Amino acid sequence: MVEKIPYDEFGMFHENAGEYGLPFVTQPTVRREFISVSSDRHLSALVWGNSEPEFVFLHGGAQNAHTWDTVMLALQRSGVCIDLPGHGHSDSGTQPTATDLPLQTNAADIAAVITKLAPNASVIVGMSLGGLTSLALLRDHSQLVRSLVLIDITPGVNAEKAKAIVDFVNGPATFPSFDELLQRTVEFNPTRSVSSLRRGILHNALQQEDGTWVWRHRRDDGPALPEVDGERLTLDPSSLWDTISATTIPLMLVRGMRPQSVVSDDDENELRRRSPHAVVERITDAGHSVQGDTPVELAQLLLQFSN
């Protein structure tokens, strides 16, 4: 008899709050929405609050919208956290036809969701692959991006900087047990608590009928072109430096300073050169996944940036 591990995606918020000392008087108002982006595909998003969303969050590759849960609890603002194509509860993207997949098609899909759920959002927040997607969104759908926060990502990312992340994402396709999946995740995420990683896995993996576990996110097979979070790009992300040079909207880079970060001093300096008005925040205790390592500090920075 296979032991099924129960999962309630809205039943763990009290754990997030308790771990970071946040008040938890009542269950937050959160709902899941599905938005059609083509005749046969839907993207999914978590909508926080009942008022018009102020923030839009785009997670990194191999993650999902729940990566922002603690940030949203600390932020106490309305927002939309979107599952990127092929992640979480969203359908996969279209077949490769554009010049810089998945960024161009990701951006088009995300634009459709924002138009439907958060057309007047004041801040777009993108982490890693979500950050590059947000730059493509700014390039292709600039009317939707009023200000932008990049979480530990710049167009200077390359395979060498992202190697540890890619190695984790491109690991085993299946795991015999939850404990083995958790053990591997702990090994690759030394800055995170086991309890937070356990929640993350429950949000980001599925238990099969035979008891084995698989990731929710799409896995791309074959030889890698330039990669970000395991996603193969057919265009070098460095082309997005021009998007940063051209924009005049408020821009902030939040950079983790632990070794897991994929942002170098050269990347930071290039961003400052391309966008002299940009704000750069360094977080000493965070690695690449700032929202997972220091979610309350990140929420405070977002509030300061948005005011």
N, C-alpha and C positions, 0 to 999 in steps of 0.2 A: 504494500500500500504506500503510495507516494504521499508524503506530507506536504500539503500546500501551505505556503506562507501567505497569510492574509495581507491585502493591500487596499488601503483607502487613501486616494491621492489628496483628499482634503482633511484627513484625520490626524495629521502629524504636525500641524502648525504650532500646537502647544509645546512640542519638543523643540522646534526651532527657537521659539521665544524663550523657553527655559534655559537653553544652552547659552544664550547670549544675554541673559538678564533683562529681557524685554517684557514689558507688562502684557498680560494676556487675560483680559477681563471677559471677552466674548469671542466667539469664532468670527474671523474676518469675513467680509463679503467677497467671495470669489466664485466665479463661474467659468466653465469651459465653453468656448464658442468655436464653431466650425464655419469657415468662410470659403466659398467657392472661388477658386482662382482660374479655373478652366472648366470645360464641359465635364471632365471626369476626375478632377483633382480638387482636394480641399486642404487648406491649412488650418491648424488649430491654434488657439491662444487662450491664455488665462486672463480674464478681465477682473481686475481688483477694484472694488468700490462701485458705487452707483452713479457717481458724477462723471462728467466728461473727462476722459483720461488725459493726464498731464504728461505722463512718461510712456515711452515705448522701449521695451527691452528686447535685445536680440542676443541669444546665448552663443557660446562657442560650439565648434564641431564636436559631435559625440556627446553633447549635453541635451538639455531640454528646458522648457519654460520654468520648471520648478527650481532651477538653479538660483533663481532670484527670490525665492520665498522669504528668506530671512531679511534680505534687503528691503522687500516690500513691507514686511512687518515693522521694520525700523523706520522706514520712510513715512508711513502713515499718509500716503497720497494715492490718488487714483492712477492706475496705470494698466498697460497691456503688455503681457509677456508672451511673445510669439514662439511657437515651435518652428524652427527652420524646416524647409522641405527635407523630407526623409528623416526627420528627427521627431521624437516624442510621439504625438498623435497626428502629425501631419503626413500627407502623402508625399511621395518622392517627387523630385522635379522632373521637368521635361527632358527629352533625349537631347544629347549634345548637338546643338546647331549654331550656337552663338560663339563669339570670339573669346570670351573670357568666362565660360562656365566654371563653377556654378554661380559666380558673382552676379552676372548680368541677369540671369533668369531668377536667381534668388531675390535680387532687388525688385524685379517686376512682380514676383509673388508677394513679397513683403509690402510693396506699395499698394497692392489690392487689399490686403488686410488692414493696413493703416487707414486707407481711404474709407473703409467700412466701419472700423471700430474706433479710430483715434485720429480723425482728419485734422484736428486742431492741437495735437500734442505739441508741447513746447520743447521737449527734450527727447532726442533719440539716443539710446545707450546701447553700444555694441561691443561685445567682448570677443576677442580672437576672430574666428571666422565670421561671427556676427558683426564685428567691428569693420572688417573689410567689406562685408555686405552693406553695412550702413554707409560706407564711403561710395560704393556703387550706387546706392539709393540716392545719395546727395548728387552724384554725377548725372544720373538718369531721371530722377524724380525730385528735383531740388525744391519744389513747392511744398513737399511734405517734411522737409528737414529745416527746422528753425534754429536749432542748436544741436551740437553733437558731442557726445562723450565716448572716447575710445578707451576700452579697458584692456590694458596690457597688449596692445597691438599697434603696429604702424605698417605702412607699405614696405618697410625694410625687412619684414620677416622672410626667412628662407629656410630651406630644409635643415641646415645645420643648427640654427637656433631652435627649431621646433622638433628636433630629433626625439627628445624624451617623450614628448606628447604623442608624436606619430607612432613611436614604438608601443606605447600603451594602447592607442586606438587600434592599431593593426595586430593586436595580440590574438589569443584564441577566439574562435567564433562562438564556441559553446563552453559551458562550465558544468561539471557534474553536480555541483551543489552551490547553494548560496554562500556558504562559508568560504569555498575556494575562490569564488568571484570577489568576495569581500577582501580576502587576503591579498589578492593581486592588486586590488584597488588601493588598499592601505600602503602597499609597497611603493606604488607610484605617486602617492599623495602624502608625503611625510609631514606636511604642514597642517593637515586636517585631522579633526577628531574622528574616532571610529564611529561614533554615533551619527555624525553628520554624513559620513560616507555611506553608512547603512541606509539612511533615508534617501540619499542620492541614488543608490543602486535600486531601491524599490521603485523610485520614480523612473529610472532609466533602463530597466531590464525587465524581461518577462520570464516567468516560469512556465516551461512546457509541460505537456501532459505526463511525460516520463520523469518529471522532476528536475531535468536539466534547465539551465538558464542561458538566455541569449540577450544581447543588447537590443534595445528598441531601434536605435539609429541604423540607417542604411550603411552597409559596408561596401566600399569600392574595391574591387579586385583588379589585379593587373599591375604593371609597372607604374611607378609614381612619376608624374610630372611634378612641377612645384606643388608642394603640399602645405595645407594649413589644417591642423586637427584631423589629418587623415583624408581630407578632401583634396582631390587632384584638380588643379587649376590649369587651364590651357593658356592662360596669359599670366605673365609675371606680375605679381601684385604691385611691384614698384611703379607701374604705370599710374597707380592711384595717388602717387605723390603730387601729380599735376592737379588732381582734384583738391587736395589740401592747399596748394598754392593759389588756386583760383577762388576759394571761398572766403567770404567775409563774415560768415555767421560765427557766433560764439563757439569755441572749440576747447575741449579739455582732454588731455591724456592723463589717465590714472595708471601709473606704472608700479607693478610689484617689484621689490628689490631683492627678493630671495633668488637663488640660482634657477628656479623653475621658470622665471620670466623669459619671454622671448623678445624683449625690447632691450637693445643695447644703448650705451651712451651715444654712439654715433647716430642711432635712430632718433633718440630724443633731440640731439642737436640739429638733425636734419628737419625734424618737425618744427623746431623753434625758428629755423632759418626760413622754411617755407611759409610759416604762419606766425609772424612775430606777436600777434595778439593772443595766441593760444596760451592756455593755462596748463601747466604740468604739475601733477601731484605725485610724489613718490611715497609709497607705503612700505615701511621697513619690514613689517611682519607678514607681507603677502608675497606669494609667488605669482604664477601665471593666472590662477583662478582667484582674482581679488575678491569676487563676490562670495566665494566659499571660505577664504582664509580670514578676511576682515570685513564681513558684511555691514556691521554697524558703522565702522569708519567710512566705508564707501557710501552708505546712505547719507551720512553727514556731509560728505563732499558734494553729493548730488543736490542736496538741499541748498547748500551755499551757492552752487553754480546756477541753480534755477532761479534764485531770488534776484 
